[in-house]
Amino acid sequence: MLKPQNSLELFKTIEAEQLLEKIVEQLNKDFQLANINEHFINTISPNSLKNELDAVVLDLISNKYDDYLNLLYRIDIPEKDLALIKDDKLTIAIEQISFLILKREFQKVWLKKNYNSL
């Protein structure tokens, strides 16, 4: 499995593997399990998904920090990856957090697709 280093690489990989719909389903499932009332439509474009996720993460950090932490735990974002985000600009930090979320959801979906038949 290729390990994307940024959102552009990640979305190219997602489109090549045709996994966008499954990633949206996994994201919706994890949001529901984290008791966060947010739903992304399955037909969303990659850029729209990223922009909507950025907005949701910003809202969670600003207004519902405990829910934000619960979501990161539910999705299983490694703390060491979060510790590497050291940007002072909130918008850049939000984009990096959204990338980590999407990357982890991609990993989950890719592993299910490739190892579920074993």
N, CA, C and O atoms as CSV, one atom per row, in Angstrom:
chain,resi,resn,atom,element,x,y,z
A,1,MET,N,N,0.850,-1.186,0.000
A,1,MET,CA,C,0.000,0.000,0.000
A,1,MET,C,C,0.887,1.237,0.000
A,1,MET,O,O,1.812,1.353,0.803
A,2,LEU,N,N,0.598,2.140,-0.893
A,2,LEU,CA,C,1.300,3.409,-0.986
A,2,LEU,C,C,0.918,4.270,0.211
A,2,LEU,O,O,-0.246,4.307,0.611
A,3,LYS,N,N,1.900,4.961,0.780
A,3,LYS,CA,C,1.612,5.855,1.901
A,3,LYS,C,C,1.650,7.297,1.409
A,3,LYS,O,O,2.728,7.879,1.287
A,4,PRO,N,N,0.486,7.880,1.125
A,4,PRO,CA,C,0.431,9.251,0.623
A,4,PRO,C,C,0.983,10.240,1.645
A,4,PRO,O,O,0.801,10.077,2.852
A,5,GLN,N,N,1.658,11.262,1.141
A,5,GLN,CA,C,2.271,12.262,2.007
A,5,GLN,C,C,1.474,13.561,2.087
A,5,GLN,O,O,1.748,14.408,2.938
A,6,ASN,N,N,0.489,13.720,1.203
A,6,ASN,CA,C,-0.343,14.919,1.245
A,6,ASN,C,C,-1.716,14.601,0.653
A,6,ASN,O,O,-1.939,13.512,0.123
A,7,SER,N,N,-2.612,15.546,0.748
A,7,SER,CA,C,-3.993,15.319,0.301
A,7,SER,C,C,-4.076,15.034,-1.193
A,7,SER,O,O,-4.874,14.201,-1.621
A,8,LEU,N,N,-3.264,15.712,-1.983
A,8,LEU,CA,C,-3.300,15.496,-3.430
A,8,LEU,C,C,-2.916,14.058,-3.775
A,8,LEU,O,O,-3.602,13.404,-4.560
A,9,GLU,N,N,-1.834,13.572,-3.196
A,9,GLU,CA,C,-1.422,12.181,-3.419
A,9,GLU,C,C,-2.487,11.213,-2.920
A,9,GLU,O,O,-2.776,10.204,-3.565
A,10,LEU,N,N,-3.063,11.528,-1.772
A,10,LEU,CA,C,-4.083,10.662,-1.194
A,10,LEU,C,C,-5.287,10.548,-2.120
A,10,LEU,O,O,-5.771,9.445,-2.371
A,11,PHE,N,N,-5.776,11.677,-2.630
A,11,PHE,CA,C,-6.950,11.639,-3.502
A,11,PHE,C,C,-6.645,10.966,-4.835
A,11,PHE,O,O,-7.519,10.312,-5.406
A,12,LYS,N,N,-5.431,11.112,-5.338
A,12,LYS,CA,C,-5.056,10.387,-6.563
A,12,LYS,C,C,-5.109,8.882,-6.315
A,12,LYS,O,O,-5.596,8.125,-7.156
A,13,THR,N,N,-4.610,8.455,-5.166
A,13,THR,CA,C,-4.624,7.034,-4.818
A,13,THR,C,C,-6.055,6.546,-4.613
A,13,THR,O,O,-6.417,5.464,-5.076
A,14,ILE,N,N,-6.861,7.336,-3.924
A,14,ILE,CA,C,-8.260,6.972,-3.679
A,14,ILE,C,C,-9.007,6.815,-5.000
A,14,ILE,O,O,-9.764,5.861,-5.179
A,15,GLU,N,N,-8.795,7.745,-5.919
A,15,GLU,CA,C,-9.470,7.663,-7.215
A,15,GLU,C,C,-8.960,6.482,-8.030
A,15,GLU,O,O,-9.744,5.808,-8.697
A,16,ALA,N,N,-7.654,6.225,-7.984
A,16,ALA,CA,C,-7.094,5.088,-8.725
A,16,ALA,C,C,-7.642,3.763,-8.200
A,16,ALA,O,O,-7.882,2.834,-8.971
A,17,GLU,N,N,-7.838,3.682,-6.893
A,17,GLU,CA,C,-8.353,2.461,-6.264
A,17,GLU,C,C,-9.885,2.416,-6.266
A,17,GLU,O,O,-10.480,1.404,-5.897
A,18,GLN,N,N,-10.523,3.527,-6.685
A,18,GLN,CA,C,-11.983,3.656,-6.703
A,18,GLN,C,C,-12.586,3.388,-5.321
A,18,GLN,O,O,-13.489,2.566,-5.170
A,19,LEU,N,N,-12.073,4.093,-4.330
A,19,LEU,CA,C,-12.488,3.861,-2.946
A,19,LEU,C,C,-13.200,5.048,-2.303
A,19,LEU,O,O,-13.504,5.001,-1.111
A,20,LEU,N,N,-13.472,6.101,-3.053
A,20,LEU,CA,C,-14.048,7.296,-2.439
A,20,LEU,C,C,-15.372,7.002,-1.741
A,20,LEU,O,O,-15.579,7.434,-0.607
A,21,GLU,N,N,-16.262,6.279,-2.394
A,21,GLU,CA,C,-17.569,5.991,-1.793
A,21,GLU,C,C,-17.417,5.188,-0.499
A,21,GLU,O,O,-18.109,5.457,0.483
A,22,LYS,N,N,-16.524,4.214,-0.496
A,22,LYS,CA,C,-16.296,3.399,0.708
A,22,LYS,C,C,-15.675,4.232,1.828
A,22,LYS,O,O,-15.980,4.022,3.002
A,23,ILE,N,N,-14.809,5.170,1.469
A,23,ILE,CA,C,-14.198,6.036,2.480
A,23,ILE,C,C,-15.255,6.938,3.103
A,23,ILE,O,O,-15.250,7.157,4.315
A,24,VAL,N,N,-16.160,7.461,2.283
A,24,VAL,CA,C,-17.251,8.293,2.806
A,24,VAL,C,C,-18.129,7.462,3.741
A,24,VAL,O,O,-18.530,7.943,4.801
A,25,GLU,N,N,-18.431,6.223,3.358
A,25,GLU,CA,C,-19.222,5.340,4.225
A,25,GLU,C,C,-18.504,5.097,5.555
A,25,GLU,O,O,-19.132,5.140,6.613
A,26,GLN,N,N,-17.204,4.846,5.510
A,26,GLN,CA,C,-16.438,4.607,6.734
A,26,GLN,C,C,-16.390,5.862,7.601
A,26,GLN,O,O,-16.499,5.786,8.825
A,27,LEU,N,N,-16.227,7.005,6.963
A,27,LEU,CA,C,-16.210,8.275,7.685
A,27,LEU,C,C,-17.550,8.512,8.373
A,27,LEU,O,O,-17.588,8.899,9.541
A,28,ASN,N,N,-18.648,8.281,7.656
A,28,ASN,CA,C,-19.980,8.436,8.246
A,28,ASN,C,C,-20.176,7.475,9.414
A,28,ASN,O,O,-20.738,7.848,10.443
A,29,LYS,N,N,-19.715,6.246,9.253
A,29,LYS,CA,C,-19.832,5.248,10.321
A,29,LYS,C,C,-19.066,5.695,11.567
A,29,LYS,O,O,-19.588,5.614,12.679
A,30,ASP,N,N,-17.834,6.165,11.384
A,30,ASP,CA,C,-17.033,6.592,12.530
A,30,ASP,C,C,-17.607,7.839,13.199
A,30,ASP,O,O,-17.563,7.963,14.423
A,31,PHE,N,N,-18.142,8.758,12.404
A,31,PHE,CA,C,-18.789,9.934,12.992
A,31,PHE,C,C,-19.997,9.509,13.824
A,31,PHE,O,O,-20.208,10.021,14.923
A,32,GLN,N,N,-20.783,8.578,13.302
A,32,GLN,CA,C,-21.953,8.097,14.036
A,32,GLN,C,C,-21.528,7.409,15.332
A,32,GLN,O,O,-22.125,7.644,16.383
A,33,LEU,N,N,-20.502,6.561,15.264
A,33,LEU,CA,C,-20.035,5.858,16.461
A,33,LEU,C,C,-19.428,6.808,17.489
A,33,LEU,O,O,-19.394,6.500,18.681
A,34,ALA,N,N,-18.950,7.959,17.028
A,34,ALA,CA,C,-18.413,8.970,17.939
A,34,ALA,C,C,-19.506,9.934,18.414
A,34,ALA,O,O,-19.219,10.921,19.092
A,35,ASN,N,N,-20.761,9.638,18.053
A,35,ASN,CA,C,-21.920,10.460,18.430
A,35,ASN,C,C,-21.813,11.894,17.927
A,35,ASN,O,O,-22.172,12.839,18.629
A,36,ILE,N,N,-21.320,12.042,16.712
A,36,ILE,CA,C,-21.238,13.353,16.075
A,36,ILE,C,C,-22.234,13.353,14.922
A,36,ILE,O,O,-22.162,12.517,14.021
A,37,ASN,N,N,-23.153,14.293,14.965
A,37,ASN,CA,C,-24.237,14.355,13.986
A,37,ASN,C,C,-23.758,15.060,12.720
A,37,ASN,O,O,-24.063,16.230,12.488
A,38,GLU,N,N,-23.019,14.339,11.924
A,38,GLU,CA,C,-22.513,14.854,10.649
A,38,GLU,C,C,-22.610,13.732,9.630
A,38,GLU,O,O,-22.311,12.577,9.937
A,39,HIS,N,N,-23.028,14.072,8.420
A,39,HIS,CA,C,-23.179,13.053,7.381
A,39,HIS,C,C,-22.665,13.616,6.061
A,39,HIS,O,O,-23.057,14.706,5.646
A,40,PHE,N,N,-21.793,12.871,5.415
A,40,PHE,CA,C,-21.257,13.244,4.112
A,40,PHE,C,C,-21.973,12.414,3.050
A,40,PHE,O,O,-22.157,11.210,3.228
A,41,ILE,N,N,-22.375,13.042,1.956
A,41,ILE,CA,C,-23.085,12.308,0.906
A,41,ILE,C,C,-22.098,11.441,0.122
A,41,ILE,O,O,-20.941,11.815,-0.065
A,42,ASN,N,N,-22.568,10.287,-0.329
A,42,ASN,CA,C,-21.699,9.327,-1.019
A,42,ASN,C,C,-21.203,9.827,-2.369
A,42,ASN,O,O,-20.176,9.358,-2.860
A,43,THR,N,N,-21.907,10.759,-2.969
A,43,THR,CA,C,-21.526,11.244,-4.293
A,43,THR,C,C,-20.660,12.501,-4.231
A,43,THR,O,O,-20.497,13.188,-5.239
A,44,ILE,N,N,-20.120,12.799,-3.089
A,44,ILE,CA,C,-19.318,14.003,-2.895
A,44,ILE,C,C,-18.005,13.905,-3.676
A,44,ILE,O,O,-17.452,12.819,-3.853
A,45,SER,N,N,-17.525,15.043,-4.131
A,45,SER,CA,C,-16.235,15.061,-4.828
A,45,SER,C,C,-15.113,15.072,-3.786
A,45,SER,O,O,-15.340,15.467,-2.642
A,46,PRO,N,N,-13.924,14.651,-4.162
A,46,PRO,CA,C,-12.810,14.653,-3.201
A,46,PRO,C,C,-12.536,16.031,-2.596
A,46,PRO,O,O,-12.320,16.146,-1.390
A,47,ASN,N,N,-12.545,17.077,-3.428
A,47,ASN,CA,C,-12.283,18.420,-2.903
A,47,ASN,C,C,-13.383,18.881,-1.957
A,47,ASN,O,O,-13.104,19.499,-0.930
A,48,SER,N,N,-14.629,18.583,-2.298
A,48,SER,CA,C,-15.741,18.952,-1.420
A,48,SER,C,C,-15.664,18.196,-0.102
A,48,SER,O,O,-15.935,18.758,0.959
A,49,LEU,N,N,-15.294,16.922,-0.168
A,49,LEU,CA,C,-15.145,16.133,1.055
A,49,LEU,C,C,-14.087,16.748,1.954
A,49,LEU,O,O,-14.302,16.900,3.156
A,50,LYS,N,N,-12.952,17.100,1.380
A,50,LYS,CA,C,-11.876,17.701,2.165
A,50,LYS,C,C,-12.330,19.022,2.779
A,50,LYS,O,O,-12.086,19.276,3.959
A,51,ASN,N,N,-12.993,19.868,1.978
A,51,ASN,CA,C,-13.452,21.164,2.484
A,51,ASN,C,C,-14.491,21.007,3.589
A,51,ASN,O,O,-14.437,21.712,4.596
A,52,GLU,N,N,-15.439,20.085,3.406
A,52,GLU,CA,C,-16.455,19.853,4.440
A,52,GLU,C,C,-15.826,19.289,5.709
A,52,GLU,O,O,-16.185,19.683,6.818
A,53,LEU,N,N,-14.887,18.366,5.538
A,53,LEU,CA,C,-14.219,17.790,6.703
A,53,LEU,C,C,-13.418,18.856,7.441
A,53,LEU,O,O,-13.415,18.881,8.671
A,54,ASP,N,N,-12.738,19.738,6.709
A,54,ASP,CA,C,-12.014,20.850,7.341
A,54,ASP,C,C,-12.964,21.690,8.195
A,54,ASP,O,O,-12.639,22.044,9.329
A,55,ALA,N,N,-14.134,22.006,7.646
A,55,ALA,CA,C,-15.110,22.831,8.367
A,55,ALA,C,C,-15.619,22.120,9.619
A,55,ALA,O,O,-15.779,22.743,10.669
A,56,VAL,N,N,-15.872,20.819,9.509
A,56,VAL,CA,C,-16.364,20.051,10.656
A,56,VAL,C,C,-15.294,19.975,11.741
A,56,VAL,O,O,-15.591,20.150,12.923
A,57,VAL,N,N,-14.060,19.715,11.344
A,57,VAL,CA,C,-12.965,19.625,12.322
A,57,VAL,C,C,-12.771,20.969,13.019
A,57,VAL,O,O,-12.572,21.012,14.233
A,58,LEU,N,N,-12.826,22.058,12.269
A,58,LEU,CA,C,-12.705,23.389,12.867
A,58,LEU,C,C,-13.815,23.629,13.882
A,58,LEU,O,O,-13.558,24.125,14.979
A,59,ASP,N,N,-15.042,23.280,13.522
A,59,ASP,CA,C,-16.167,23.449,14.446
A,59,ASP,C,C,-15.986,22.605,15.702
A,59,ASP,O,O,-16.250,23.068,16.812
A,60,LEU,N,N,-15.536,21.367,15.523
A,60,LEU,CA,C,-15.337,20.492,16.683
A,60,LEU,C,C,-14.249,21.032,17.600
A,60,LEU,O,O,-14.415,21.040,18.820
A,61,ILE,N,N,-13.145,21.481,17.031
A,61,ILE,CA,C,-12.051,22.016,17.852
A,61,ILE,C,C,-12.499,23.279,18.574
A,61,ILE,O,O,-12.179,23.476,19.746
A,62,SER,N,N,-13.240,24.134,17.876
A,62,SER,CA,C,-13.656,25.417,18.445
A,62,SER,C,C,-14.776,25.293,19.467
A,62,SER,O,O,-14.783,26.009,20.469
A,63,ASN,N,N,-15.726,24.388,19.224
A,63,ASN,CA,C,-16.939,24.363,20.039
A,63,ASN,C,C,-17.188,23.080,20.819
A,63,ASN,O,O,-17.887,23.096,21.832
A,64,LYS,N,N,-16.624,21.970,20.358
A,64,LYS,CA,C,-16.909,20.673,20.994
A,64,LYS,C,C,-15.621,19.863,21.077
A,64,LYS,O,O,-15.494,18.818,20.439
A,65,TYR,N,N,-14.681,20.343,21.855
A,65,TYR,CA,C,-13.347,19.744,21.880
A,65,TYR,C,C,-13.373,18.291,22.344
A,65,TYR,O,O,-12.624,17.465,21.823
A,66,ASP,N,N,-14.223,17.971,23.312
A,66,ASP,CA,C,-14.316,16.577,23.771
A,66,ASP,C,C,-14.797,15.655,22.650
A,66,ASP,O,O,-14.310,14.533,22.513
A,67,ASP,N,N,-15.753,16.130,21.851
A,67,ASP,CA,C,-16.224,15.343,20.705
A,67,ASP,C,C,-15.112,15.166,19.673
A,67,ASP,O,O,-14.984,14.108,19.057
A,68,TYR,N,N,-14.313,16.211,19.494
A,68,TYR,CA,C,-13.171,16.135,18.575
A,68,TYR,C,C,-12.192,15.052,19.026
A,68,TYR,O,O,-11.751,14.234,18.219
A,69,LEU,N,N,-11.858,15.051,20.305
A,69,LEU,CA,C,-10.939,14.034,20.833
A,69,LEU,C,C,-11.537,12.636,20.708
A,69,LEU,O,O,-10.836,11.683,20.369
A,70,ASN,N,N,-12.822,12.518,20.981
A,70,ASN,CA,C,-13.508,11.235,20.848
A,70,ASN,C,C,-13.459,10.737,19.398
A,70,ASN,O,O,-13.254,9.549,19.152
A,71,LEU,N,N,-13.647,11.641,18.456
A,71,LEU,CA,C,-13.593,11.270,17.040
A,71,LEU,C,C,-12.201,10.770,16.661
A,71,LEU,O,O,-12.071,9.751,15.983
A,72,LEU,N,N,-11.171,11.475,17.089
A,72,LEU,CA,C,-9.805,11.045,16.775
A,72,LEU,C,C,-9.520,9.672,17.368
A,72,LEU,O,O,-8.857,8.844,16.743
A,73,TYR,N,N,-10.023,9.435,18.568
A,73,TYR,CA,C,-9.854,8.127,19.202
A,73,TYR,C,C,-10.615,7.058,18.418
A,73,TYR,O,O,-10.096,5.967,18.181
A,74,ARG,N,N,-11.830,7.373,18.023
A,74,ARG,CA,C,-12.672,6.417,17.296
A,74,ARG,C,C,-12.052,6.045,15.944
A,74,ARG,O,O,-12.052,4.879,15.549
A,75,ILE,N,N,-11.532,7.042,15.253
A,75,ILE,CA,C,-10.926,6.795,13.944
A,75,ILE,C,C,-9.562,6.130,14.101
A,75,ILE,O,O,-9.085,5.457,13.187
A,76,ASP,N,N,-8.944,6.318,15.251
A,76,ASP,CA,C,-7.643,5.717,15.561
A,76,ASP,C,C,-6.497,6.481,14.901
A,76,ASP,O,O,-5.658,5.908,14.206
A,77,ILE,N,N,-6.490,7.785,15.139
A,77,ILE,CA,C,-5.394,8.630,14.662
A,77,ILE,C,C,-4.251,8.517,15.665
A,77,ILE,O,O,-4.445,8.796,16.848
A,78,PRO,N,N,-3.066,8.114,15.218
A,78,PRO,CA,C,-1.934,7.969,16.148
A,78,PRO,C,C,-1.537,9.306,16.784
A,78,PRO,O,O,-1.441,10.325,16.101
A,79,GLU,N,N,-1.311,9.286,18.084
A,79,GLU,CA,C,-0.919,10.504,18.794
A,79,GLU,C,C,0.397,11.055,18.274
A,79,GLU,O,O,0.600,12.269,18.242
A,80,LYS,N,N,1.291,10.162,17.865
A,80,LYS,CA,C,2.589,10.631,17.359
A,80,LYS,C,C,2.416,11.448,16.081
A,80,LYS,O,O,3.173,12.387,15.838
A,81,ASP,N,N,1.424,11.096,15.265
A,81,ASP,CA,C,1.155,11.873,14.054
A,81,ASP,C,C,0.582,13.246,14.402
A,81,ASP,O,O,0.933,14.246,13.776
A,82,LEU,N,N,-0.289,13.291,15.391
A,82,LEU,CA,C,-0.850,14.574,15.825
A,82,LEU,C,C,0.224,15.466,16.433
A,82,LEU,O,O,0.192,16.685,16.266
A,83,ALA,N,N,1.175,14.857,17.140
A,83,ALA,CA,C,2.245,15.625,17.777
A,83,ALA,C,C,3.155,16.291,16.748
A,83,ALA,O,O,3.824,17.278,17.056
A,84,LEU,N,N,3.180,15.761,15.542
A,84,LEU,CA,C,4.025,16.339,14.493
A,84,LEU,C,C,3.430,17.615,13.901
A,84,LEU,O,O,4.120,18.348,13.193
A,85,ILE,N,N,2.165,17.883,14.184
A,85,ILE,CA,C,1.516,19.098,13.681
A,85,ILE,C,C,1.893,20.242,14.609
A,85,ILE,O,O,1.434,20.312,15.749
A,86,LYS,N,N,2.722,21.122,14.112
A,86,LYS,CA,C,3.222,22.208,14.956
A,86,LYS,C,C,3.008,23.578,14.317
A,86,LYS,O,O,3.671,24.548,14.684
A,87,ASP,N,N,2.098,23.654,13.376
A,87,ASP,CA,C,1.871,24.910,12.679
A,87,ASP,C,C,1.055,25.861,13.548
A,87,ASP,O,O,0.083,25.455,14.185
A,88,ASP,N,N,1.460,27.130,13.570
A,88,ASP,CA,C,0.756,28.138,14.364
A,88,ASP,C,C,-0.541,28.601,13.702
A,88,ASP,O,O,-1.432,29.119,14.374
A,89,LYS,N,N,-0.645,28.417,12.401
A,89,LYS,CA,C,-1.853,28.837,11.690
A,89,LYS,C,C,-2.906,27.745,11.816
A,89,LYS,O,O,-2.686,26.605,11.408
A,90,LEU,N,N,-4.043,28.103,12.381
A,90,LEU,CA,C,-5.108,27.135,12.634
A,90,LEU,C,C,-5.592,26.475,11.349
A,90,LEU,O,O,-5.849,25.272,11.337
A,91,THR,N,N,-5.720,27.233,10.276
A,91,THR,CA,C,-6.234,26.651,9.034
A,91,THR,C,C,-5.307,25.563,8.495
A,91,THR,O,O,-5.776,24.545,7.985
A,92,ILE,N,N,-4.012,25.771,8.606
A,92,ILE,CA,C,-3.056,24.761,8.132
A,92,ILE,C,C,-3.092,23.541,9.038
A,92,ILE,O,O,-3.030,22.407,8.562
A,93,ALA,N,N,-3.191,23.769,10.343
A,93,ALA,CA,C,-3.285,22.649,11.286
A,93,ALA,C,C,-4.556,21.835,11.031
A,93,ALA,O,O,-4.524,20.605,11.083
A,94,ILE,N,N,-5.665,22.509,10.759
A,94,ILE,CA,C,-6.935,21.832,10.460
A,94,ILE,C,C,-6.785,20.974,9.207
A,94,ILE,O,O,-7.235,19.829,9.181
A,95,GLU,N,N,-6.158,21.519,8.175
A,95,GLU,CA,C,-5.943,20.757,6.940
A,95,GLU,C,C,-5.096,19.518,7.199
A,95,GLU,O,O,-5.354,18.461,6.623
A,96,GLN,N,N,-4.094,19.636,8.055
A,96,GLN,CA,C,-3.240,18.494,8.373
A,96,GLN,C,C,-4.006,17.439,9.166
A,96,GLN,O,O,-3.817,16.241,8.950
A,97,ILE,N,N,-4.861,17.872,10.075
A,97,ILE,CA,C,-5.680,16.935,10.850
A,97,ILE,C,C,-6.671,16.223,9.926
A,97,ILE,O,O,-6.865,15.012,10.032
A,98,SER,N,N,-7.291,16.972,9.029
A,98,SER,CA,C,-8.220,16.361,8.066
A,98,SER,C,C,-7.500,15.345,7.191
A,98,SER,O,O,-8.048,14.286,6.884
A,99,PHE,N,N,-6.277,15.663,6.791
A,99,PHE,CA,C,-5.486,14.717,6.005
A,99,PHE,C,C,-5.241,13.439,6.794
A,99,PHE,O,O,-5.362,12.342,6.247
A,100,LEU,N,N,-4.897,13.567,8.075
A,100,LEU,CA,C,-4.670,12.378,8.909
A,100,LEU,C,C,-5.939,11.536,9.018
A,100,LEU,O,O,-5.879,10.308,8.976
A,101,ILE,N,N,-7.085,12.199,9.158
A,101,ILE,CA,C,-8.362,11.482,9.247
A,101,ILE,C,C,-8.632,10.732,7.941
A,101,ILE,O,O,-8.950,9.543,7.956
A,102,LEU,N,N,-8.505,11.424,6.829
A,102,LEU,CA,C,-8.767,10.788,5.532
A,102,LEU,C,C,-7.766,9.677,5.238
A,102,LEU,O,O,-8.128,8.645,4.674
A,103,LYS,N,N,-6.519,9.886,5.616
A,103,LYS,CA,C,-5.498,8.858,5.392
A,103,LYS,C,C,-5.807,7.604,6.195
A,103,LYS,O,O,-5.662,6.491,5.688
A,104,ARG,N,N,-6.231,7.774,7.443
A,104,ARG,CA,C,-6.554,6.614,8.284
A,104,ARG,C,C,-7.795,5.897,7.757
A,104,ARG,O,O,-7.842,4.667,7.750
A,105,GLU,N,N,-8.788,6.647,7.323
A,105,GLU,CA,C,-9.981,6.025,6.757
A,105,GLU,C,C,-9.620,5.273,5.474
A,105,GLU,O,O,-10.146,4.189,5.224
A,106,PHE,N,N,-8.734,5.838,4.668
A,106,PHE,CA,C,-8.257,5.148,3.468
A,106,PHE,C,C,-7.578,3.832,3.841
A,106,PHE,O,O,-7.820,2.806,3.206
A,107,GLN,N,N,-6.740,3.860,4.857
A,107,GLN,CA,C,-6.052,2.640,5.286
A,107,GLN,C,C,-7.054,1.568,5.697
A,107,GLN,O,O,-6.909,0.404,5.324
A,108,LYS,N,N,-8.064,1.954,6.461
A,108,LYS,CA,C,-9.079,0.991,6.900
A,108,LYS,C,C,-9.793,0.359,5.707
A,108,LYS,O,O,-9.936,-0.861,5.628
A,109,VAL,N,N,-10.237,1.207,4.784
A,109,VAL,CA,C,-10.992,0.722,3.629
A,109,VAL,C,C,-10.103,-0.127,2.727
A,109,VAL,O,O,-10.533,-1.176,2.245
A,110,TRP,N,N,-8.877,0.313,2.497
A,110,TRP,CA,C,-7.951,-0.434,1.639
A,110,TRP,C,C,-7.667,-1.813,2.226
A,110,TRP,O,O,-7.655,-2.811,1.505
A,111,LEU,N,N,-7.439,-1.865,3.539
A,111,LEU,CA,C,-7.169,-3.154,4.180
A,111,LEU,C,C,-8.378,-4.079,4.094
A,111,LEU,O,O,-8.227,-5.272,3.830
A,112,LYS,N,N,-9.578,-3.539,4.314
A,112,LYS,CA,C,-10.787,-4.360,4.189
A,112,LYS,C,C,-10.937,-4.897,2.774
A,112,LYS,O,O,-11.274,-6.064,2.576
A,113,LYS,N,N,-10.688,-4.049,1.802
A,113,LYS,CA,C,-10.835,-4.453,0.398
A,113,LYS,C,C,-9.835,-5.551,0.032
A,113,LYS,O,O,-10.190,-6.513,-0.649
A,114,ASN,N,N,-8.613,-5.410,0.472
A,114,ASN,CA,C,-7.559,-6.317,0.029
A,114,ASN,C,C,-7.376,-7.556,0.894
A,114,ASN,O,O,-6.782,-8.535,0.444
A,115,TYR,N,N,-7.874,-7.532,2.123
A,115,TYR,CA,C,-7.661,-8.679,3.001
A,115,TYR,C,C,-8.943,-9.295,3.530
A,115,TYR,O,O,-8.891,-10.243,4.314
A,116,ASN,N,N,-10.086,-8.780,3.122
A,116,ASN,CA,C,-11.361,-9.305,3.596
A,116,ASN,C,C,-11.652,-10.694,3.045
A,116,ASN,O,O,-12.367,-11.474,3.673
A,117,SER,N,N,-11.107,-11.004,1.885
A,117,SER,CA,C,-11.397,-12.293,1.251
A,117,SER,C,C,-10.530,-13.429,1.781
A,117,SER,O,O,-10.718,-14.581,1.388
A,118,LEU,N,N,-9.590,-13.126,2.663
A,118,LEU,CA,C,-8.709,-14.183,3.194
A,118,LEU,C,C,-9.393,-15.027,4.233
A,118,LEU,O,O,-8.787,-15.954,4.772
